[in-house]
């Protein structure tokens, strides 16, 4: 029996959450990862070696590790960070492993596939672009609310003190990863979000060839909304505002399903109407971890997704 082909797009903890949920379902799974990180271990390797920032790719691979002893051990290895005051301080082992394999093979996608085989990953991880990207945002800074300022860098935008209005990429017309474009075109479902809205989710809509594939694919499209506002980046944005931001950045992209936690749904039906304006049905559930209201619980999210993806649960 063939499995449902599902592509999940985004970056960071949000993409890791959706991949952790989707791997619980009988899917043929591909994660497509934003490559604009300029901070921490990833930023240092990007600057020193000229490679794609590996951190979000590492997190996606870790999310796809199996639940057996081998998978759990490798997930721990990938996420382990060095301590101490030397040059390795705060580098993640997985970042160094990925960068080292890239250096040996000279092949970004081949290197990620090799790491996936080593981990026994239940799916494939691909970068959204073949080159490192930078994010630039137009922001109404708290200190200067009456004019638009430009803030550059994923970390800087994520931590900005002000209201982000829009984001763009530098380079403006970056090459998409061909394998990522092919995966979107061949998918049965594409899942966008959750994640940092302006620095992880919106960038996936701004690589021209990838956006064209998202618009033209015969796959059905689902969007998973965040559970809460993110301090700085989306502070003050309602769930409906999040949908309007998406529409502004990709006006020709229609959705089939919007997935939201029950806490986000209003009695007046505003969110349902906003979803319907994008062509989507609204699917509602209890999606948060009991111990962390701002984090999606993978089994709960998997249950919500299974209602329309319709593969069986392991």
Backbone as CSV, one residue per row, in Angstrom:
resi,resn,N_x,N_y,N_z,CA_x,CA_y,CA_z,C_x,C_y,C_z
1,UNK,0.845,-1.198,0.000,0.000,0.000,0.000,0.879,1.247,0.000
2,UNK,0.626,2.178,-0.919,1.421,3.393,-0.985,1.017,4.339,0.141
3,UNK,2.013,5.061,0.659,1.773,6.012,1.731,1.482,7.397,1.165
4,UNK,0.764,8.199,1.934,0.515,9.581,1.566,1.827,10.347,1.558
5,UNK,2.112,11.058,0.449,3.326,11.865,0.362,3.050,13.231,0.980
6,UNK,3.774,13.537,2.060,3.565,14.780,2.783,4.869,15.569,2.826
7,UNK,4.784,16.842,2.502,5.914,17.765,2.609,5.579,18.781,3.689
8,UNK,6.503,18.976,4.643,6.333,19.974,5.698,7.383,21.058,5.520
9,UNK,6.951,22.316,5.602,7.852,23.446,5.375,7.963,24.313,6.621
10,UNK,9.158,24.874,6.830,9.366,25.800,7.937,10.777,25.705,8.470
11,UNK,10.900,25.892,9.774,12.219,25.840,10.383,12.120,25.813,11.888
12,UNK,13.239,25.557,12.537,13.335,25.636,13.984,12.432,24.668,14.708
13,UNK,11.985,25.091,15.897,11.167,24.228,16.749,9.800,23.949,16.132
14,UNK,9.278,24.889,15.336,7.963,24.682,14.730,7.970,23.540,13.737
15,UNK,8.962,23.533,12.831,9.048,22.439,11.871,9.335,21.121,12.578
16,UNK,10.192,21.158,13.604,10.473,19.934,14.363,9.195,19.369,14.969
17,UNK,8.302,20.245,15.448,7.039,19.784,16.026,6.155,19.131,14.977
18,UNK,6.061,19.746,13.789,5.199,19.164,12.757,5.782,17.856,12.235
19,UNK,7.109,17.781,12.093,7.728,16.528,11.651,7.560,15.435,12.710
20,UNK,7.688,15.810,13.985,7.505,14.826,15.069,6.089,14.275,15.062
21,UNK,5.122,15.115,14.679,3.736,14.650,14.578,3.536,13.799,13.335
22,UNK,4.011,14.274,12.204,3.764,13.585,10.943,4.455,12.232,10.877
23,UNK,5.585,12.071,11.569,6.276,10.784,11.528,5.517,9.715,12.307
24,UNK,4.523,10.124,13.101,3.665,9.157,13.783,2.595,8.590,12.853
25,UNK,2.477,9.171,11.674,1.486,8.741,10.697,2.170,7.972,9.574
26,UNK,1.389,7.146,8.893,1.931,6.382,7.767,2.056,7.301,6.560
27,UNK,3.156,8.086,6.534,3.380,9.029,5.450,4.763,8.817,4.857
28,UNK,4.908,9.222,3.611,6.224,9.371,2.990,6.579,10.839,3.165
29,UNK,7.499,11.129,4.073,7.637,12.469,4.650,8.916,13.160,4.190
30,UNK,8.783,14.437,3.819,9.920,15.285,3.474,9.786,16.606,4.222
31,UNK,10.847,17.009,4.930,10.891,18.317,5.562,11.724,19.272,4.725
32,UNK,11.186,20.440,4.425,11.905,21.469,3.662,12.158,22.638,4.601
33,UNK,13.436,22.994,4.740,13.889,23.806,5.867,14.387,25.177,5.405
34,UNK,13.964,26.213,6.115,14.482,27.564,5.912,15.978,27.605,6.213
35,UNK,16.747,28.326,5.388,18.208,28.377,5.573,18.673,29.831,5.659
36,UNK,18.150,30.542,6.669,18.503,31.948,6.841,19.085,32.245,8.222
37,UNK,19.330,31.203,9.029,19.831,31.413,10.386,21.202,32.080,10.333
38,UNK,21.388,33.122,11.140,22.678,33.812,11.177,23.238,33.921,12.596
39,UNK,22.687,33.125,13.515,23.124,33.230,14.901,23.682,31.935,15.434
40,UNK,24.352,32.013,16.581,24.816,30.835,17.298,25.770,29.977,16.500
41,UNK,25.719,28.675,16.766,26.582,27.708,16.102,26.386,27.742,14.593
42,UNK,25.137,27.790,14.134,24.866,27.816,12.697,25.473,29.038,12.027
43,UNK,25.304,30.192,12.659,25.845,31.413,12.090,27.363,31.394,12.000
44,UNK,27.992,30.813,13.003,29.451,30.730,12.989,29.945,29.823,11.879
45,UNK,29.312,28.657,11.714,29.719,27.736,10.646,29.425,28.327,9.270
46,UNK,28.317,29.012,9.161,27.977,29.674,7.898,29.050,30.695,7.526
47,UNK,29.493,31.487,8.496,30.493,32.524,8.241,31.867,31.923,7.970
48,UNK,32.252,30.940,8.780,33.605,30.399,8.685,33.793,29.470,7.496
49,UNK,32.757,28.702,7.133,32.893,27.679,6.106,32.128,27.996,4.817
50,UNK,31.271,29.008,4.855,30.496,29.347,3.667,29.422,28.340,3.332
51,UNK,28.960,27.580,4.339,27.951,26.552,4.108,26.563,27.067,4.461
52,UNK,25.542,26.304,4.085,24.204,26.587,4.591,24.212,26.474,6.108
53,UNK,23.458,27.317,6.811,23.373,27.151,8.271,22.733,25.812,8.606
54,UNK,23.438,24.941,9.344,22.941,23.576,9.509,21.955,23.376,10.657
55,UNK,21.755,24.373,11.528,21.017,24.144,12.761,19.583,23.679,12.582
56,UNK,18.813,24.357,11.740,17.416,23.956,11.541,17.324,22.627,10.801
57,UNK,18.292,22.366,9.914,18.351,21.060,9.246,18.616,19.968,10.272
58,UNK,19.514,20.246,11.218,19.809,19.283,12.294,18.578,18.993,13.132
59,UNK,17.832,20.035,13.492,16.639,19.841,14.314,15.594,19.012,13.580
60,UNK,15.473,19.224,12.274,14.508,18.456,11.489,14.919,16.987,11.430
61,UNK,16.199,16.728,11.222,16.685,15.344,11.203,16.477,14.677,12.555
62,UNK,16.736,15.409,13.625,16.552,14.858,14.965,15.094,14.491,15.203
63,UNK,14.180,15.324,14.692,12.753,15.042,14.865,12.326,13.778,14.143
64,UNK,13.086,13.378,13.130,12.724,12.196,12.349,13.412,10.930,12.842
65,UNK,14.252,11.048,13.881,14.894,9.855,14.439,13.843,8.888,14.983
66,UNK,14.133,7.605,14.897,13.202,6.596,15.364,13.065,6.589,16.877
67,UNK,12.031,5.911,17.360,11.791,5.807,18.796,12.523,4.631,19.433
68,UNK,13.311,3.888,18.641,14.094,2.794,19.215,15.359,3.356,19.878
69,UNK,16.144,2.476,20.484,17.342,2.925,21.202,18.301,3.655,20.273
70,UNK,18.475,3.145,19.052,19.365,3.774,18.080,18.900,5.209,17.768
71,UNK,17.624,5.365,17.476,17.116,6.675,17.123,17.214,7.670,18.263
72,UNK,16.826,7.235,19.468,16.888,8.143,20.617,18.321,8.558,20.917
73,UNK,19.267,7.611,20.801,20.666,7.934,21.055,21.185,8.956,20.057
74,UNK,20.868,8.747,18.778,21.356,9.676,17.769,20.690,11.052,17.882
75,UNK,19.431,11.083,18.277,18.780,12.378,18.511,19.519,13.136,19.605
76,UNK,19.904,12.450,20.681,20.664,13.087,21.758,22.029,13.566,21.267
77,UNK,22.687,12.734,20.441,24.012,13.111,19.920,23.903,14.370,19.058
78,UNK,22.938,14.405,18.168,22.791,15.560,17.283,22.577,16.849,18.060
79,UNK,21.788,16.773,19.121,21.401,17.974,19.852,22.427,18.387,20.918
80,UNK,23.385,17.522,21.224,24.356,17.820,22.277,25.208,19.034,21.891
81,UNK,25.402,19.929,22.851,26.244,21.103,22.640,27.458,21.051,23.562
82,UNK,28.595,21.463,23.013,29.818,21.522,23.811,29.758,22.693,24.777
83,UNK,30.310,22.500,25.955,30.449,23.589,26.926,31.928,23.951,27.040
84,UNK,32.246,24.832,27.966,33.626,25.277,28.106,33.832,26.608,27.425
85,UNK,35.038,27.134,27.549,35.301,28.478,27.033,36.059,28.504,25.728
86,UNK,36.278,27.342,25.090,37.073,27.292,23.878,36.270,27.552,22.622
87,UNK,36.908,27.361,21.460,36.242,27.666,20.183,35.065,26.744,19.869
88,UNK,34.981,25.590,20.531,33.844,24.698,20.301,32.641,25.028,21.186
89,UNK,32.782,26.000,22.069,31.703,26.323,23.009,30.390,26.567,22.264
90,UNK,29.338,25.870,22.679,27.963,26.007,22.201,27.749,25.485,20.781
91,UNK,28.778,24.885,20.165,28.536,24.215,18.892,27.747,22.934,19.142
92,UNK,26.736,22.680,18.321,25.986,21.431,18.396,26.729,20.356,17.611
93,UNK,26.814,19.161,18.185,27.503,18.062,17.512,26.911,17.830,16.123
94,UNK,25.594,17.871,16.022,24.956,17.638,14.735,25.337,18.666,13.687
95,UNK,25.508,19.924,14.096,25.933,20.952,13.149,27.314,20.628,12.582
96,UNK,28.233,20.206,13.465,29.580,19.872,13.024,29.574,18.630,12.142
97,UNK,28.748,17.645,12.492,28.653,16.431,11.687,28.164,16.749,10.278
98,UNK,27.102,17.529,10.189,26.548,17.878,8.879,27.552,18.681,8.064
99,UNK,28.171,19.683,8.693,29.146,20.510,7.977,30.342,19.679,7.526
100,UNK,30.788,18.733,8.362,31.908,17.878,7.993,31.587,16.983,6.811
101,UNK,30.395,16.397,6.808,29.995,15.535,5.687,29.847,16.352,4.405
102,UNK,29.312,17.556,4.521,29.249,18.424,3.340,30.647,18.696,2.801
103,UNK,31.606,18.931,3.693,32.966,19.236,3.279,33.588,18.045,2.554
104,UNK,33.280,16.843,3.013,33.823,15.626,2.398,33.164,15.350,1.052
105,UNK,31.826,15.443,1.000,31.095,15.055,-0.207,30.985,16.180,-1.233
106,UNK,30.980,17.420,-0.769,30.725,18.531,-1.669,29.329,18.513,-2.255
107,UNK,28.391,17.952,-1.513,27.015,17.747,-2.002,26.060,17.945,-0.829
108,UNK,25.331,19.064,-0.830,24.462,19.394,0.295,23.360,18.355,0.488
109,UNK,22.627,18.058,-0.567,21.510,17.121,-0.454,22.025,15.712,-0.174
110,UNK,23.077,15.296,-0.874,23.655,13.983,-0.631,24.153,13.831,0.794
111,UNK,24.716,14.913,1.346,25.173,14.874,2.728,24.038,14.713,3.715
112,UNK,22.940,15.427,3.490,21.782,15.299,4.372,21.161,13.907,4.270
113,UNK,21.123,13.359,3.060,20.604,11.998,2.902,21.486,10.990,3.628
114,UNK,22.810,11.199,3.602,23.729,10.292,4.289,23.515,10.357,5.799
115,UNK,23.364,11.568,6.334,23.093,11.704,7.769,21.767,11.032,8.108
116,UNK,20.765,11.216,7.263,19.474,10.571,7.497,19.580,9.062,7.558
117,UNK,20.396,8.469,6.669,20.571,7.012,6.702,21.294,6.578,7.971
118,UNK,22.277,7.355,8.392,22.994,7.049,9.634,22.041,7.036,10.828
119,UNK,21.098,7.976,10.839,20.179,8.113,11.963,19.014,7.130,11.892
120,UNK,18.796,6.534,10.721,17.567,5.779,10.536,16.360,6.691,10.504
121,UNK,16.529,7.897,9.927,15.465,8.902,9.919,14.257,8.408,9.144
122,UNK,13.061,8.704,9.660,11.809,8.298,9.025,11.309,9.408,8.113
123,UNK,12.110,9.711,7.110,11.777,10.771,6.182,13.042,11.424,5.679
124,UNK,12.858,12.433,4.831,13.976,13.121,4.184,13.953,14.582,4.583
125,UNK,15.132,15.193,4.694,15.254,16.607,5.028,16.015,17.312,3.912
126,UNK,15.448,18.432,3.434,16.039,19.197,2.344,16.054,20.677,2.694
127,UNK,17.045,21.429,2.188,17.011,22.891,2.353,16.055,23.499,1.338
128,UNK,15.466,24.655,1.673,14.550,25.262,0.711,15.310,25.944,-0.419
129,UNK,16.549,26.351,-0.162,17.357,27.032,-1.164,18.738,26.418,-1.212
130,UNK,19.392,26.558,-2.348,20.728,26.006,-2.531,21.809,26.923,-1.986
131,UNK,21.450,28.128,-1.537,22.437,29.080,-1.018,21.949,29.633,0.322
132,UNK,22.889,30.055,1.197,22.461,30.702,2.445,21.705,31.995,2.138
133,UNK,20.702,32.284,2.951,19.865,33.457,2.747,19.946,34.389,3.949
134,UNK,19.632,35.651,3.695,19.454,36.610,4.785,18.039,37.159,4.719
135,UNK,17.482,37.441,5.881,16.137,38.010,5.990,16.247,39.498,6.283
136,UNK,15.486,40.271,5.564,15.331,41.692,5.850,13.857,41.963,6.131
137,UNK,13.598,42.733,7.175,12.217,43.026,7.558,11.981,44.523,7.612
138,UNK,10.789,44.923,7.199,10.328,46.287,7.436,9.571,46.290,8.751
139,UNK,9.977,47.179,9.658,9.499,47.142,11.034,9.131,48.544,11.502
140,UNK,8.014,48.638,12.230,7.725,49.841,13.010,8.367,49.638,14.380
141,UNK,9.553,50.183,14.566,10.251,50.031,15.836,9.504,50.758,16.945
142,UNK,9.543,50.178,18.151,8.903,50.836,19.293,9.470,52.232,19.516
143,UNK,10.761,52.374,19.227,11.406,53.672,19.445,11.064,54.688,18.364
144,UNK,10.646,54.207,17.180,10.295,55.089,16.066,9.037,54.554,15.375
145,UNK,7.903,54.582,16.052,6.699,53.915,15.529,6.102,54.553,14.291
146,UNK,6.480,55.789,13.961,5.849,56.490,12.853,6.534,56.270,11.522
147,UNK,7.631,55.523,11.505,8.285,55.271,10.224,8.728,53.817,10.132
148,UNK,8.902,53.349,8.900,9.360,51.986,8.670,10.882,51.950,8.691
149,UNK,11.422,51.022,9.456,12.853,50.788,9.487,13.141,49.400,8.926
150,UNK,14.343,49.206,8.406,14.761,47.913,7.878,15.682,47.237,8.891
151,UNK,15.329,46.011,9.260,16.136,45.208,10.173,16.615,43.988,9.404
152,UNK,17.907,43.672,9.491,18.498,42.593,8.698,19.007,41.477,9.609
153,UNK,18.720,40.250,9.216,19.221,39.083,9.932,18.106,38.358,10.655
154,UNK,18.103,37.024,10.576,17.045,36.244,11.206,16.984,36.480,12.705
155,UNK,18.126,36.444,13.366,18.151,36.643,14.815,17.664,38.035,15.162
156,UNK,18.124,39.028,14.417,17.759,40.415,14.709,16.263,40.646,14.505
157,UNK,15.692,40.048,13.463,14.252,40.207,13.222,13.453,39.491,14.305
158,UNK,13.905,38.297,14.689,13.184,37.534,15.703,13.145,38.255,17.041
159,UNK,14.171,39.047,17.325,14.278,39.709,18.625,13.909,41.191,18.574
160,UNK,13.407,41.660,17.438,13.178,43.083,17.270,12.143,43.604,18.266
161,UNK,12.358,44.813,18.727,11.408,45.501,19.594,10.541,46.401,18.722
162,UNK,9.458,45.843,18.227,8.593,46.593,17.337,7.671,45.652,16.588
163,UNK,6.908,46.193,15.645,5.944,45.417,14.873,6.488,45.154,13.478
164,UNK,6.721,43.874,13.166,7.172,43.501,11.829,6.001,43.635,10.857
165,UNK,6.249,44.275,9.724,5.211,44.476,8.704,5.366,43.472,7.570
166,UNK,6.590,43.283,7.103,6.829,42.360,5.996,8.286,41.929,6.019
167,UNK,8.565,40.825,5.315,9.940,40.356,5.191,10.248,40.075,3.724
168,UNK,11.520,40.120,3.409,12.020,39.747,2.081,13.354,39.029,2.260
169,UNK,13.833,38.425,1.176,15.068,37.665,1.227,16.182,38.395,0.491
170,UNK,17.390,38.156,0.933,18.588,38.586,0.225,19.468,37.348,0.063
171,UNK,19.756,36.904,-1.165,19.351,37.503,-2.441,17.845,37.431,-2.668
172,UNK,17.356,38.377,-3.457,15.910,38.495,-3.647,15.342,37.330,-4.467
173,UNK,16.162,36.783,-5.364,15.707,35.741,-6.276,16.603,34.511,-6.129
174,UNK,16.608,33.879,-4.943,17.549,32.788,-4.698,17.133,31.511,-5.427
175,UNK,18.124,30.678,-5.783,17.780,29.395,-6.407,17.172,28.449,-5.381
176,UNK,16.094,27.808,-5.753,15.493,26.791,-4.890,16.292,25.501,-4.992
177,UNK,16.215,24.690,-3.954,16.766,23.344,-4.011,15.894,22.530,-4.975
178,UNK,16.447,22.011,-6.069,15.610,21.307,-7.058,14.839,20.130,-6.461
179,UNK,15.469,19.405,-5.534,14.790,18.269,-4.918,13.603,18.726,-4.070
180,UNK,13.710,19.910,-3.470,12.597,20.453,-2.687,11.425,20.809,-3.596
181,UNK,11.723,21.443,-4.713,10.674,21.784,-5.684,9.980,20.522,-6.179
182,UNK,10.765,19.488,-6.505,10.189,18.233,-6.981,9.299,17.599,-5.920
183,UNK,9.748,17.634,-4.658,8.960,17.039,-3.576,7.606,17.722,-3.441
184,UNK,7.587,19.054,-3.535,6.318,19.788,-3.434,5.405,19.438,-4.599
185,UNK,5.951,19.369,-5.792,5.129,19.082,-6.979,4.554,17.667,-6.939
186,UNK,5.255,16.746,-6.284,4.807,15.349,-6.264,4.022,14.994,-5.002
187,UNK,3.841,15.940,-4.096,3.204,15.648,-2.815,1.700,15.445,-2.956
188,UNK,1.143,14.733,-1.973,-0.307,14.661,-1.813,-0.808,15.776,-0.900
189,UNK,0.012,16.107,0.122,-0.299,17.188,1.050,0.975,17.995,1.322
190,UNK,0.812,19.303,1.463,1.882,20.182,1.929,1.404,20.836,3.216
191,UNK,2.225,20.750,4.267,1.897,21.328,5.573,2.861,22.474,5.846
192,UNK,2.317,23.664,6.056,3.106,24.864,6.346,2.883,25.249,7.798
193,UNK,3.979,25.563,8.525,3.864,25.938,9.914,3.708,24.711,10.802
194,UNK,3.722,24.919,12.135,3.873,26.191,12.834,5.333,26.649,12.815
195,UNK,5.591,27.777,13.474,6.955,28.271,13.571,6.984,29.781,13.636
196,UNK,8.177,30.312,13.775,8.349,31.768,13.795,7.828,32.331,12.478
197,UNK,6.798,33.152,12.557,6.006,33.464,11.370,6.810,34.201,10.310
198,UNK,7.574,35.205,10.720,8.291,36.024,9.753,9.670,35.470,9.411
199,UNK,10.275,34.687,10.285,11.650,34.240,10.054,11.776,32.760,9.702
200,UNK,10.703,31.982,9.850,10.743,30.570,9.457,9.658,30.208,8.457
201,UNK,8.442,30.724,8.648,7.316,30.325,7.805,7.246,31.160,6.531
202,UNK,7.231,32.494,6.645,7.125,33.337,5.457,8.272,33.138,4.468
203,UNK,9.523,32.929,4.919,10.601,32.737,3.932,10.366,31.578,2.972
204,UNK,9.627,30.546,3.391,9.366,29.429,2.484,8.486,29.849,1.309
205,UNK,7.822,30.994,1.430,6.950,31.496,0.370,7.654,32.509,-0.526
206,UNK,8.931,32.784,-0.240,9.626,33.870,-0.921,10.730,33.407,-1.858
207,UNK,10.974,32.098,-1.934,11.900,31.550,-2.935,11.071,31.293,-4.190
208,UNK,11.320,32.016,-5.280,10.371,32.012,-6.410,9.996,30.628,-6.930
209,UNK,10.958,29.763,-7.214,10.622,28.453,-7.782,9.860,27.583,-6.782
210,UNK,10.181,27.716,-5.501,9.468,26.952,-4.485,8.050,27.482,-4.319
211,UNK,7.895,28.815,-4.332,6.551,29.392,-4.242,5.706,28.974,-5.440
212,UNK,6.293,28.993,-6.641,5.546,28.570,-7.827,5.097,27.119,-7.690
213,UNK,5.978,26.279,-7.151,5.604,24.877,-6.952,4.463,24.756,-5.956
214,UNK,4.496,25.562,-4.896,3.429,25.538,-3.895,2.097,25.969,-4.495
215,UNK,2.134,26.952,-5.372,0.911,27.448,-5.987,0.379,26.458,-7.027
216,UNK,1.279,25.829,-7.779,0.881,25.013,-8.921,0.681,23.534,-8.600
217,UNK,1.192,23.066,-7.473,1.094,21.648,-7.156,-0.361,21.185,-7.072
218,UNK,-0.569,19.926,-7.406,-1.896,19.346,-7.240,-2.140,18.903,-5.794
219,UNK,-1.107,19.013,-4.947,-1.252,18.644,-3.535,-2.257,19.556,-2.846
220,UNK,-2.889,19.035,-1.814,-3.702,19.859,-0.935,-2.788,20.516,0.079
221,UNK,-3.191,21.676,0.601,-2.313,22.487,1.431,-2.951,22.744,2.792
222,UNK,-2.175,22.517,3.837,-2.637,22.775,5.202,-1.693,23.758,5.876
223,UNK,-2.244,24.595,6.726,-1.472,25.549,7.521,-1.751,25.287,8.994
224,UNK,-0.691,25.144,9.788,-0.828,24.957,11.229,-0.473,26.265,11.919
225,UNK,-1.426,26.833,12.628,-1.208,28.107,13.312,-0.433,27.912,14.613
226,UNK,0.330,28.944,14.969,1.030,28.932,16.246,0.038,28.979,17.397
227,UNK,0.510,28.555,18.558,-0.340,28.517,19.745,-0.442,29.869,20.429
228,UNK,0.618,30.657,20.336,0.666,31.947,21.026,1.434,32.945,20.175
229,UNK,1.318,34.217,20.551,2.180,35.236,19.962,3.630,34.966,20.364
230,UNK,4.551,35.385,19.501,5.968,35.252,19.814,6.499,36.619,20.213
231,UNK,7.058,36.753,21.424,7.570,38.059,21.859,8.508,38.656,20.822
232,UNK,8.274,39.930,20.502,9.081,40.597,19.502,8.509,40.386,18.114
233,UNK,8.701,39.196,17.554,8.407,38.961,16.141,6.929,39.083,15.796
234,UNK,6.039,38.492,16.593,4.607,38.543,16.255,3.776,39.074,17.420
235,UNK,4.394,39.793,18.308,3.664,40.325,19.459,2.543,41.247,18.983
236,UNK,1.347,40.994,19.467,0.200,41.809,19.086,-0.551,41.315,17.870
237,UNK,-0.060,40.266,17.200,-0.751,39.720,16.029,-1.750,38.648,16.461
238,UNK,-2.981,38.779,16.027,-4.001,37.779,16.309,-3.842,36.611,15.339
239,UNK,-4.514,35.489,15.598,-4.483,34.386,14.620,-4.960,34.820,13.230
240,UNK,-5.977,35.671,13.189,-6.449,36.183,11.898,-5.382,37.026,11.226
241,UNK,-4.649,37.820,12.013,-3.547,38.614,11.458,-2.496,37.710,10.819
242,UNK,-2.239,36.550,11.448,-1.259,35.623,10.881,-1.681,35.179,9.477
243,UNK,-2.963,34.906,9.295,-3.451,34.509,7.978,-3.345,35.663,6.986
244,UNK,-3.588,36.865,7.438,-3.483,38.022,6.552,-2.041,38.265,6.140
245,UNK,-1.092,38.033,7.049,0.334,38.155,6.716,0.690,37.146,5.629
246,UNK,0.233,35.923,5.781,0.512,34.901,4.777,-0.059,35.310,3.423
247,UNK,-1.284,35.796,3.416,-1.917,36.203,2.166,-1.176,37.358,1.516
248,UNK,-0.652,38.281,2.337,0.082,39.423,1.796,1.392,38.996,1.150
249,UNK,2.046,37.977,1.710,3.324,37.526,1.177,3.162,36.553,0.009
250,UNK,2.035,35.873,-0.072,1.786,34.936,-1.171,0.319,35.026,-1.567
251,UNK,-0.079,36.110,-2.246,-1.506,36.349,-2.526,-2.140,35.320,-3.442
252,UNK,-1.338,34.569,-4.188,-1.907,33.574,-5.097,-1.914,32.171,-4.500
253,UNK,-1.605,32.062,-3.211,-1.593,30.754,-2.550,-2.915,30.522,-1.830
254,UNK,-3.600,29.440,-2.207,-4.848,29.054,-1.556,-4.605,27.858,-0.659
255,UNK,-5.390,27.741,0.387,-5.252,26.658,1.352,-6.492,25.769,1.329
256,UNK,-6.311,24.544,1.792,-7.437,23.630,1.945,-7.863,23.483,3.400
257,UNK,-6.874,23.579,4.323,-7.157,23.369,5.744,-6.287,24.294,6.580
258,UNK,-6.882,24.881,7.606,-6.138,25.609,8.639,-6.365,24.877,9.951
259,UNK,-5.276,24.548,10.645,-5.339,23.806,11.900,-5.028,24.767,13.043
260,UNK,-5.912,24.823,14.041,-5.757,25.775,15.136,-6.092,25.120,16.467
261,UNK,-5.403,25.540,17.498,-5.738,25.103,18.847,-7.080,25.713,19.255
262,UNK,-7.792,24.993,20.098,-9.114,25.449,20.528,-9.067,26.832,21.179
263,UNK,-7.971,27.153,21.834,-7.852,28.441,22.523,-7.844,29.625,21.565
264,UNK,-7.562,29.392,20.285,-7.472,30.476,19.303,-8.809,30.808,18.658
265,UNK,-9.803,29.950,18.863,-11.066,30.093,18.134,-12.019,30.972,18.923
266,UNK,-12.563,31.981,18.258,-13.459,32.932,18.888,-14.913,32.550,18.621
267,UNK,-15.774,32.971,19.529,-17.194,32.643,19.403,-17.842,33.280,18.176
268,UNK,-17.273,34.412,17.725,-17.886,35.125,16.601,-17.552,34.498,15.251
269,UNK,-16.661,33.510,15.243,-16.329,32.848,13.987,-15.402,33.634,13.085
270,UNK,-14.661,34.604,13.653,-13.776,35.437,12.829,-12.667,34.606,12.202
271,UNK,-12.031,33.724,12.999,-10.948,32.909,12.470,-11.460,31.960,11.393
272,UNK,-12.615,31.362,11.614,-13.186,30.461,10.606,-13.461,31.215,9.304
273,UNK,-13.939,32.440,9.415,-14.207,33.248,8.216,-12.910,33.613,7.505
274,UNK,-11.855,33.918,8.286,-10.564,34.246,7.686,-9.981,33.047,6.961
275,UNK,-10.135,31.856,7.536,-9.673,30.640,6.868,-10.461,30.408,5.589
276,UNK,-11.763,30.612,5.662,-12.609,30.390,4.489,-12.241,31.357,3.358
277,UNK,-11.791,32.575,3.709,-11.389,33.540,2.693,-10.173,33.062,1.905
278,UNK,-9.387,32.165,2.496,-8.236,31.570,1.807,-8.592,30.227,1.184
279,UNK,-9.869,29.858,1.224,-10.328,28.610,0.634,-10.284,27.419,1.563
280,UNK,-10.054,27.657,2.867,-9.743,26.562,3.783,-10.851,26.274,4.779
281,UNK,-10.967,25.003,5.142,-11.746,24.602,6.303,-10.900,24.787,7.552
282,UNK,-11.543,25.047,8.680,-10.843,25.197,9.949,-10.978,23.915,10.758
283,UNK,-9.842,23.320,11.133,-9.801,22.137,11.983,-9.314,22.567,13.357
284,UNK,-10.070,22.231,14.391,-9.799,22.717,15.749,-9.534,21.521,16.658
285,UNK,-8.561,21.669,17.549,-8.269,20.609,18.513,-7.497,21.132,19.695
286,UNK,-7.280,20.280,20.675,-6.426,20.609,21.818,-5.020,20.156,21.453
287,UNK,-4.158,21.091,21.081,-2.888,20.769,20.432,-1.662,21.030,21.286
288,UNK,-1.806,21.728,22.411,-0.639,22.132,23.200,-0.211,21.040,24.165
289,UNK,1.078,21.042,24.471,1.586,20.174,25.537,0.976,20.608,26.860
290,UNK,0.690,19.661,27.731,0.145,20.011,29.038,1.156,20.796,29.868
291,UNK,2.445,20.544,29.636,3.493,21.191,30.424,4.005,22.488,29.806
292,UNK,3.577,22.803,28.571,4.089,23.998,27.887,3.039,24.482,26.897
293,UNK,2.325,25.525,27.276,1.192,25.986,26.472,1.607,26.595,25.142
294,UNK,2.899,26.909,24.970,3.363,27.507,23.718,3.978,26.485,22.772
295,UNK,3.912,25.178,23.113,4.517,24.136,22.280,3.462,23.119,21.859
296,UNK,3.506,22.741,20.579,2.586,21.714,20.093,2.993,20.344,20.633
297,UNK,2.010,19.560,21.026,2.222,18.198,21.470,2.141,17.288,20.241
298,UNK,3.237,16.601,19.869,3.217,15.830,18.619,2.079,14.827,18.507
299,UNK,1.786,13.999,19.525,0.658,13.071,19.364,-0.679,13.781,19.160
300,UNK,-0.908,14.880,19.874,-2.163,15.618,19.687,-2.234,16.237,18.300
301,UNK,-1.111,16.808,17.842,-1.091,17.381,16.499,-1.270,16.288,15.454
302,UNK,-0.640,15.130,15.676,-0.806,14.013,14.746,-2.268,13.594,14.650
303,UNK,-2.964,13.567,15.779,-4.377,13.197,15.778,-5.198,14.183,14.951
304,UNK,-4.904,15.480,15.098,-5.627,16.489,14.323,-5.321,16.357,12.834
305,UNK,-4.060,16.122,12.495,-3.675,15.997,11.099,-4.239,14.726,10.464
306,UNK,-4.315,13.650,11.250,-4.768,12.373,10.694,-6.221,12.436,10.233
307,UNK,-6.987,13.377,10.789,-8.391,13.484,10.406,-8.581,13.861,8.958
308,UNK,-7.592,14.581,8.357,-7.749,14.913,6.941,-6.641,14.322,6.070
309,UNK,-5.464,14.025,6.649,-4.448,13.328,5.855,-4.861,11.883,5.596
310,UNK,-5.543,11.276,6.607,-6.152,9.952,6.512,-5.206,8.773,6.346
311,UNK,-3.913,8.864,6.731,-3.168,7.622,6.855,-3.448,7.023,8.218
312,UNK,-3.050,5.778,8.432,-3.230,5.151,9.739,-2.147,5.567,10.701
313,UNK,-2.438,5.515,11.987,-1.457,5.825,13.008,-0.768,4.547,13.440
314,UNK,0.573,4.652,13.633,1.332,3.474,14.038,0.903,3.007,15.403
